[in-house]
Amino acid sequence: MFERNAISTRLTYAGESFIPYAREIVTADDRANAWITEYKKAKPLHLVIELFAGFKVTDDLASLIKLKLSEKYPSAVLEIKDIREGDPLEDLRNNDCDLVFAAIPENADVAGLMNVPVNTEQLAAIVNKMNPLAAQDAITI
């Protein structure tokens, strides 16, 4: 395709012959990218987010999630659902939602899913110092 020497590089006969095909490829790529850009404008991102019981759902939490995602994806349509029962991962596997906030059971099968901890606080049982339970070294529940 190219002939190189110490001073310059020039196209060979094969390279010259290939130029029309290369231009067609570049034009097709430009058209495909333009189509993708227009498609994204015409069809905004629609995210379905589920907040599962066990993950304390409040209006403040739902509003915060919506606010942060709206900042990141301003043209997105966000649908937040408060789910009280069922398997929090089943809807993801069935493509019924895009994102789930849930407490994941220890034995849950998360194969094929990506999970990122968003809360690393430890659960604690807290009692008043005057409560009889406060005198115990350990409490079995």
VEXPA-954299 format. One record per residue: residue in three letters; x, y, z of N, C-alpha, C, O in turn; residue number from 0. Coordinates in steps of 0.2 Angstrom, whole numbers, plus 5000, padded with zeros to 4 digits. Layout:
BEGIN
res|n_c1|n_c2|n_c3|ca_c1|ca_c2|ca_c3|c_c1|c_c2|c_c3|o_c1|o_c2|o_c3|n
ala|X|Y|Z|X|Y|Z|X|Y|Z|X|Y|Z|NUM
...
This chain:
BEGIN
res|n_c1|n_c2|n_c3|ca_c1|ca_c2|ca_c3|c_c1|c_c2|c_c3|o_c1|o_c2|o_c3|n
met|5004|4994|5000|5000|5000|5000|5004|5006|5000|5003|5011|4997|0
phe|5010|5006|5004|5014|5012|5004|5022|5010|5002|5024|5004|5003|1
glu|5025|5015|5000|5032|5014|4998|5036|5019|5002|5035|5025|5001|2
arg|5040|5017|5007|5044|5022|5011|5051|5022|5009|5054|5017|5007|3
asn|5054|5028|5010|5061|5028|5010|5063|5033|5015|5059|5036|5019|4
ala|5069|5035|5015|5072|5040|5021|5069|5047|5020|5069|5050|5025|5
ile|5066|5049|5014|5064|5055|5013|5056|5056|5013|5054|5061|5016|6
ser|5053|5051|5011|5046|5052|5010|5042|5045|5010|5045|5040|5010|7
thr|5035|5045|5010|5031|5040|5009|5026|5041|5004|5023|5047|5003|8
arg|5025|5036|4999|5020|5037|4994|5016|5031|4993|5018|5025|4995|9
leu|5010|5032|4990|5006|5026|4989|5009|5022|4983|5011|5025|4978|10
thr|5008|5015|4984|5009|5011|4978|5003|5011|4974|4999|5014|4975|11
tyr|5004|5007|4968|4998|5006|4964|4992|5004|4967|4987|5006|4966|12
ala|4994|4999|4972|4988|4995|4975|4985|5001|4980|4979|5001|4981|13
gly|4989|5005|4983|4987|5010|4988|4982|5015|4984|4977|5017|4986|14
glu|4985|5017|4978|4981|5022|4974|4974|5019|4972|4969|5022|4972|15
ser|4974|5012|4970|4968|5009|4968|4963|5008|4974|4957|5008|4973|16
phe|4966|5008|4980|4961|5007|4986|4958|5013|4988|4953|5013|4992|17
ile|4960|5019|4986|4958|5026|4989|4950|5026|4988|4947|5028|4993|18
pro|4947|5024|4982|4940|5025|4982|4936|5021|4987|4931|5023|4990|19
tyr|4939|5015|4989|4936|5010|4994|4937|5013|5001|4932|5013|5005|20
ala|4942|5016|5002|4944|5019|5009|4939|5025|5010|4936|5026|5015|21
arg|4938|5029|5004|4933|5035|5005|4926|5032|5006|4923|5035|5010|22
glu|4924|5027|5003|4917|5024|5005|4917|5022|5012|4912|5023|5015|23
ile|4922|5019|5014|4922|5016|5021|4921|5022|5026|4917|5022|5031|24
val|4925|5027|5025|4925|5033|5029|4918|5037|5029|4915|5039|5034|25
thr|4915|5037|5023|4909|5040|5022|4903|5036|5026|4899|5039|5029|26
ala|4904|5029|5025|4899|5025|5028|4899|5026|5036|4894|5026|5040|27
asp|4906|5026|5038|4907|5027|5046|4904|5034|5048|4901|5034|5053|28
asp|4905|5039|5044|4902|5046|5046|4894|5045|5046|4891|5048|5051|29
arg|4891|5042|5041|4884|5041|5041|4881|5037|5047|4876|5039|5050|30
ala|4885|5032|5049|4883|5028|5054|4883|5032|5061|4879|5032|5065|31
asn|4889|5036|5062|4889|5040|5068|4884|5045|5068|4881|5047|5073|32
ala|4882|5048|5062|4877|5053|5062|4870|5050|5064|4866|5053|5068|33
trp|4869|5044|5061|4863|5041|5063|4862|5039|5071|4857|5040|5074|34
ile|4868|5037|5073|4868|5036|5081|4866|5042|5085|4863|5042|5089|35
thr|4870|5047|5083|4869|5054|5086|4861|5056|5086|4858|5058|5091|36
glu|4858|5055|5080|4851|5057|5079|4847|5052|5083|4842|5055|5086|37
tyr|4848|5046|5083|4844|5041|5087|4844|5043|5094|4839|5042|5098|38
lys|4850|5044|5097|4851|5046|5104|4847|5052|5106|4844|5053|5111|39
lys|4846|5057|5101|4842|5063|5102|4835|5061|5102|4831|5064|5106|40
ala|4833|5057|5098|4826|5055|5097|4823|5051|5102|4817|5051|5104|41
lys|4827|5046|5105|4825|5042|5110|4829|5043|5116|4835|5040|5117|42
pro|4827|5046|5121|4831|5048|5127|4831|5041|5131|4827|5037|5131|43
leu|4836|5041|5135|4838|5035|5140|4832|5035|5145|4830|5040|5148|44
his|4829|5029|5145|4824|5028|5150|4827|5023|5155|4828|5017|5154|45
leu|4827|5025|5162|4830|5020|5167|4824|5019|5172|4821|5023|5174|46
val|4824|5012|5173|4819|5010|5178|4823|5008|5184|4827|5003|5183|47
ile|4822|5011|5190|4826|5010|5196|4821|5007|5201|4816|5010|5202|48
glu|4823|5001|5204|4819|4998|5209|4822|4999|5216|4828|4998|5217|49
leu|4819|5001|5221|4821|5002|5228|4817|4996|5232|4811|4997|5232|50
phe|4821|4991|5234|4818|4986|5237|4817|4987|5245|4821|4990|5248|51
ala|4812|4984|5248|4811|4983|5255|4817|4981|5258|4820|4976|5255|52
gly|4819|4983|5264|4825|4981|5267|4830|4986|5266|4835|4987|5269|53
phe|4829|4990|5260|4834|4996|5259|4829|5002|5260|4824|5003|5256|54
lys|4830|5005|5266|4825|5010|5268|4823|5015|5263|4827|5019|5261|55
val|4817|5015|5260|4815|5019|5255|4811|5025|5258|4806|5024|5262|56
thr|4814|5031|5257|4810|5037|5259|4810|5041|5253|4813|5041|5248|57
asp|4805|5046|5254|4805|5051|5248|4811|5055|5247|4813|5057|5241|58
asp|4815|5056|5253|4822|5060|5252|4826|5055|5248|4830|5058|5244|59
leu|4827|5049|5249|4831|5044|5246|4829|5044|5239|4834|5045|5234|60
ala|4823|5043|5237|4821|5043|5230|4823|5049|5227|4825|5049|5221|61
ser|4821|5055|5230|4823|5061|5227|4830|5062|5226|4832|5065|5221|62
leu|4834|5060|5231|4842|5061|5230|4844|5057|5224|4848|5059|5220|63
ile|4842|5050|5223|4844|5046|5218|4842|5049|5211|4846|5050|5206|64
lys|4836|5052|5211|4833|5055|5205|4837|5061|5203|4839|5062|5197|65
leu|4839|5065|5208|4843|5071|5207|4850|5070|5204|4852|5073|5199|66
lys|4853|5065|5208|4860|5063|5205|4860|5060|5198|4864|5062|5194|67
leu|4855|5056|5197|4855|5053|5190|4853|5058|5185|4855|5058|5179|68
ser|4849|5063|5187|4847|5068|5182|4853|5073|5181|4853|5075|5175|69
glu|4857|5074|5186|4863|5078|5184|4868|5074|5179|4870|5078|5175|70
lys|4868|5068|5180|4873|5064|5176|4870|5063|5169|4874|5063|5164|71
tyr|4863|5062|5169|4860|5060|5162|4854|5065|5162|4848|5063|5163|72
pro|4855|5071|5160|4850|5076|5160|4844|5075|5155|4838|5077|5157|73
ser|4845|5071|5150|4839|5070|5145|4836|5063|5147|4831|5061|5144|74
ala|4838|5059|5152|4835|5053|5154|4828|5053|5157|4827|5058|5161|75
val|4824|5049|5156|4818|5048|5159|4819|5043|5165|4821|5037|5163|76
leu|4818|5045|5171|4819|5041|5177|4813|5039|5180|4808|5043|5181|77
glu|4812|5032|5181|4806|5029|5184|4808|5025|5190|4812|5021|5189|78
ile|4806|5028|5196|4808|5025|5202|4803|5021|5205|4797|5024|5206|79
lys|4804|5014|5207|4798|5010|5209|4800|5008|5216|4806|5006|5218|80
asp|4795|5008|5221|4796|5006|5228|4793|4999|5228|4787|4998|5227|81
ile|4798|4994|5229|4796|4987|5228|4796|4984|5235|4801|4984|5239|82
arg|4791|4980|5237|4790|4978|5244|4792|4971|5245|4793|4968|5250|83
glu|4791|4967|5240|4792|4959|5240|4795|4957|5234|4794|4960|5229|84
gly|4797|4950|5234|4800|4947|5229|4808|4947|5229|4811|4949|5233|85
asp|4811|4944|5224|4818|4943|5223|4820|4950|5220|4819|4951|5214|86
pro|4825|4954|5223|4827|4960|5220|4831|4959|5214|4832|4964|5210|87
leu|4834|4953|5213|4838|4952|5207|4834|4949|5201|4837|4950|5195|88
glu|4828|4947|5202|4824|4943|5197|4822|4948|5191|4823|4947|5185|89
asp|4820|4955|5193|4818|4960|5188|4824|4962|5184|4823|4963|5178|90
leu|4830|4962|5187|4836|4963|5183|4837|4958|5178|4839|4959|5172|91
arg|4837|4952|5180|4838|4946|5175|4833|4946|5170|4834|4944|5164|92
asn|4827|4948|5171|4821|4948|5166|4821|4954|5162|4817|4955|5158|93
asn|4826|4959|5163|4826|4965|5160|4820|4970|5161|4818|4974|5157|94
asp|4817|4969|5167|4811|4973|5169|4813|4979|5172|4809|4984|5173|95
cys|4820|4980|5174|4822|4986|5177|4830|4987|5175|4833|4982|5173|96
asp|4833|4992|5176|4839|4994|5174|4844|4994|5180|4850|4992|5180|97
leu|4842|4996|5186|4846|4997|5192|4842|4995|5198|4836|4997|5199|98
val|4845|4991|5203|4841|4990|5209|4845|4992|5215|4851|4991|5215|99
phe|4842|4995|5220|4845|4996|5226|4842|4991|5231|4836|4991|5232|100
ala|4846|4987|5234|4843|4981|5238|4848|4979|5243|4854|4979|5242|101
ala|4846|4976|5249|4850|4972|5253|4851|4965|5250|4846|4962|5249|102
ile|4857|4963|5248|4857|4957|5244|4858|4951|5249|4863|4952|5253|103
pro|4854|4946|5249|4855|4940|5254|4862|4937|5252|4864|4937|5247|104
glu|4865|4934|5258|4871|4931|5257|4872|4926|5252|4877|4925|5249|105
asn|4867|4922|5251|4867|4916|5246|4864|4918|5240|4863|4914|5235|106
ala|4863|4924|5238|4861|4926|5232|4865|4925|5226|4871|4926|5227|107
asp|4863|4923|5221|4866|4921|5215|4867|4928|5211|4862|4930|5208|108
val|4873|4931|5211|4874|4937|5207|4878|4936|5201|4881|4941|5198|109
ala|4879|4930|5198|4882|4929|5192|4879|4933|5187|4873|4933|5186|110
gly|4883|4936|5183|4881|4940|5177|4878|4947|5179|4876|4950|5175|111
leu|4879|4948|5185|4877|4955|5188|4883|4958|5191|4887|4955|5193|112
met|4883|4965|5191|4888|4969|5194|4885|4972|5200|4880|4975|5199|113
asn|4888|4971|5206|4885|4975|5212|4890|4979|5215|4896|4977|5215|114
val|4888|4985|5217|4893|4989|5220|4890|4992|5227|4884|4994|5227|115
pro|4893|4990|5232|4891|4992|5239|4890|5000|5239|4895|5004|5237|116
val|4884|5002|5241|4883|5010|5242|4883|5012|5249|4882|5018|5251|117
asn|4882|5007|5254|4882|5008|5261|4886|5003|5265|4885|4997|5264|118
thr|4891|5005|5268|4896|5001|5271|4895|5001|5279|4899|4999|5283|119
glu|4889|5005|5281|4888|5005|5288|4886|4999|5291|4883|4995|5288|120
gln|4889|4997|5297|4887|4991|5301|4881|4992|5304|4879|4997|5307|121
leu|4877|4986|5304|4870|4986|5308|4872|4986|5315|4876|4981|5317|122
ala|4869|4990|5320|4870|4989|5327|4864|4989|5331|4859|4992|5329|123
ala|4864|4986|5336|4858|4986|5341|4860|4991|5346|4865|4990|5349|124
ile|4856|4996|5348|4858|5001|5352|4852|5001|5358|4846|5001|5356|125
val|4855|5001|5364|4850|5002|5370|4852|5007|5374|4858|5009|5374|126
asn|4848|5010|5378|4849|5014|5383|4854|5011|5389|4853|5005|5390|127
lys|4858|5015|5391|4863|5012|5397|4859|5010|5403|4861|5005|5406|128
met|4853|5012|5404|4849|5010|5409|4845|5004|5408|4842|5001|5413|129
asn|4845|5001|5402|4841|4995|5400|4845|4989|5402|4851|4989|5402|130
pro|4841|4984|5405|4844|4978|5408|4849|4975|5402|4854|4971|5404|131
leu|4847|4975|5396|4851|4972|5391|4858|4975|5390|4863|4972|5388|132
ala|4859|4981|5393|4865|4985|5392|4871|4981|5397|4877|4982|5395|133
ala|4869|4978|5402|4873|4974|5406|4876|4968|5403|4881|4965|5405|134
gln|4873|4966|5397|4875|4959|5394|4881|4960|5390|4882|4966|5387|135
asp|4886|4956|5390|4892|4956|5385|4890|4954|5378|4892|4957|5373|136
ala|4885|4950|5377|4883|4948|5371|4875|4946|5371|4873|4944|5376|137
ile|4872|4947|5366|4865|4946|5365|4864|4941|5359|4866|4943|5354|138
thr|4861|4936|5360|4859|4931|5354|4852|4933|5352|4847|4933|5356|139
ile|4851|4934|5346|4845|4935|5343|4842|4929|5339|4837|4929|5336|140
